[in-house]
Amino acid sequence: MRFAITHNEKDELQKQLKAAEQQIKNLLDRVVDATSASVVRAYEARIEKLERQKLVPIKRVEKNRAADGTAAGL
């Protein structure tokens, strides 16, 4: 089983994480300005989905750390 993450894969994981964080930030700004409860709920659902998506690259790096015994991360 291959756990090692290449430098390019690590860069891609970092990009994915940053993109999700930026989308969450933008949605939070929209939540503050929203006046409709249904719109707020839709934004909150999207934020929850993005938070779960953020876990994918984080878990991948953690698996890699455990496999090679390093403390390097994102």
C-alpha positions as semicolon CSV with decimal commas, in nm:
position;residue;x (nm);y (nm);z (nm)
1;M;0,000;0,000;0,000
2;R;0,137;0,344;-0,097
3;F;0,099;0,620;0,164
4;A;0,376;0,859;0,067
5;I;0,253;1,192;-0,063
6;T;0,465;1,352;-0,331
7;H;0,546;1,722;-0,325
8;N;0,298;1,783;-0,609
9;E;0,024;1,592;-0,429
10;K;0,090;1,789;-0,113
11;D;0,065;2,116;-0,310
12;E;-0,264;2,000;-0,460
13;L;-0,400;1,907;-0,116
14;Q;-0,302;2,252;0,012
15;K;-0,481;2,416;-0,283
16;Q;-0,794;2,212;-0,215
17;L;-0,787;2,309;0,151
18;K;-0,736;2,678;0,077
19;A;-1,014;2,677;-0,184
20;A;-1,259;2,519;0,061
21;E;-1,160;2,767;0,333
22;Q;-1,211;3,061;0,095
23;Q;-1,552;2,932;-0,011
24;I;-1,651;2,893;0,355
25;K;-1,537;3,249;0,429
26;N;-1,742;3,381;0,136
27;L;-2,049;3,188;0,244
28;L;-2,017;3,313;0,602
29;D;-2,012;3,668;0,469
30;R;-2,330;3,592;0,276
31;V;-2,496;3,441;0,584
32;V;-2,439;3,766;0,772
33;D;-2,606;3,964;0,494
34;A;-2,890;3,718;0,426
35;T;-3,242;3,813;0,532
36;S;-3,420;3,491;0,439
37;A;-3,412;3,196;0,677
38;S;-3,424;2,950;0,387
39;V;-3,124;3,117;0,224
40;V;-2,932;3,104;0,553
41;R;-3,013;2,732;0,586
42;A;-2,891;2,670;0,230
43;Y;-2,566;2,855;0,303
44;E;-2,521;2,662;0,627
45;A;-2,574;2,332;0,447
46;R;-2,312;2,428;0,190
47;I;-2,070;2,530;0,467
48;E;-2,117;2,193;0,639
49;K;-2,046;2,014;0,311
50;L;-1,728;2,218;0,258
51;E;-1,615;2,147;0,615
52;R;-1,649;1,774;0,545
53;Q;-1,458;1,816;0,218
54;K;-1,175;1,985;0,408
55;L;-1,131;1,669;0,611
56;V;-1,029;1,465;0,306
57;P;-0,689;1,631;0,247
58;I;-0,628;1,663;0,621
59;K;-0,689;1,292;0,679
60;R;-0,473;1,203;0,381
61;V;-0,180;1,396;0,527
62;E;-0,238;1,245;0,871
63;K;-0,231;0,894;0,719
64;N;0,092;0,983;0,545
65;R;0,242;1,108;0,872
66;A;0,146;0,789;1,051
67;A;0,289;0,575;0,773
68;D;0,627;0,746;0,757
69;G;0,651;0,870;1,115
70;T;0,701;1,239;1,029
71;A;0,539;1,547;1,175
72;A;0,533;1,744;0,849
73;G;0,189;1,854;0,741
74;L;-0,007;2,100;0,536
